[in-house]
Structure formats: C-alpha cells, structure tokens
Amino acid sequence: MSPDRGPVRVGVTGHINLTPATERLVEDALRVELGRISDRPVHGVTCLAAGTDQIFARAVLDSGGTYEVILPARDYRDTIGPTSRAAFDELLRRASRVVHTGHRTSSTAAYVAANRELLLRVQRLVAVWDGKPGCHAASTDRTVGWARQRGIPTTILWPANSRRESREV
C-alpha cells in the first residue's frame, strides 16, 4: 500500500490470446488482486492490447479507479483484431491520459518501448502469464524480468484451468 494515500499505480502485462473461459477467470483474478493491492481505487497503466490489457482496464474502472494508456505506435489500433477494436476504442476514450512512444509503426521495438515506458510509470506490476518463455523481446516474460530487475513488486496471475488459444500461422 502506498504511504501517501494517493492511488497505487499498477501496470499490467499479459497474454492476448486467452480463451473466452480464461478471460472470465482472469477478470475474476484481476478484481481480487486489485482489491488485495489497495484498499482504495488504483491508477492503472496499460497498452490496451486485446485480452489481458482490456480486461484489466475494465476491472480498474469497475473498482472506481482510473488508467492511462501507453500507445506503442501511431498505427497500433490497426493491429488490434476487429473483434477487439470496438472495446479498444471505448476504453481509449475513457483513459485519463494517453502517452505515445513516438514510434510510427507497430513492431517489436515499439512494443518494447511501450513496455519500458509502462514500467517507468508504475509502483506494481500484475502479469497474466502462463510462465512460458515468449518468442520476442516484448513478450510478457521479458516485461516481468525488467520489472523484477527494477525492483517493482510483481504478481503473476494464471488461474487454474486457464488456457491460451492456439495460433495458426
């Protein structure tokens, strides 16, 4: 808990390709974790990616908190799948602040910049992570590692029976 009674600044990182049943499990786990972190509303920091980030933003709002969004690149909205885009637009409108990394196009470098910016703005990190190594420099495991290197308290959430959707290439 923060000694100054201001909102605790909580960042999120996590998987985007959660099954619908896992999304419900993660939503419940995030609500419990936000209540555990602070007895007052938190201020979230998110990139609003599909999956974990959007679930987190809704949980923060539902708990009476606020959040800011770190946009990795100007074209980031275009990278969000059509089924998540309307939710992205609505949640982006509800953000208390939007920060741009300065990247023009979405890429691993833009996502790394966004994750590092997120970590500069938080007191705690919540990661929805299955514990498996990622496949690029902006993966959830890398963000968790950077947070731990910086001494940012990090909670890993992966509820029992959680699953990721398989991705066909």
Disulfide bonds with the S-S distance in Angstrom:
none
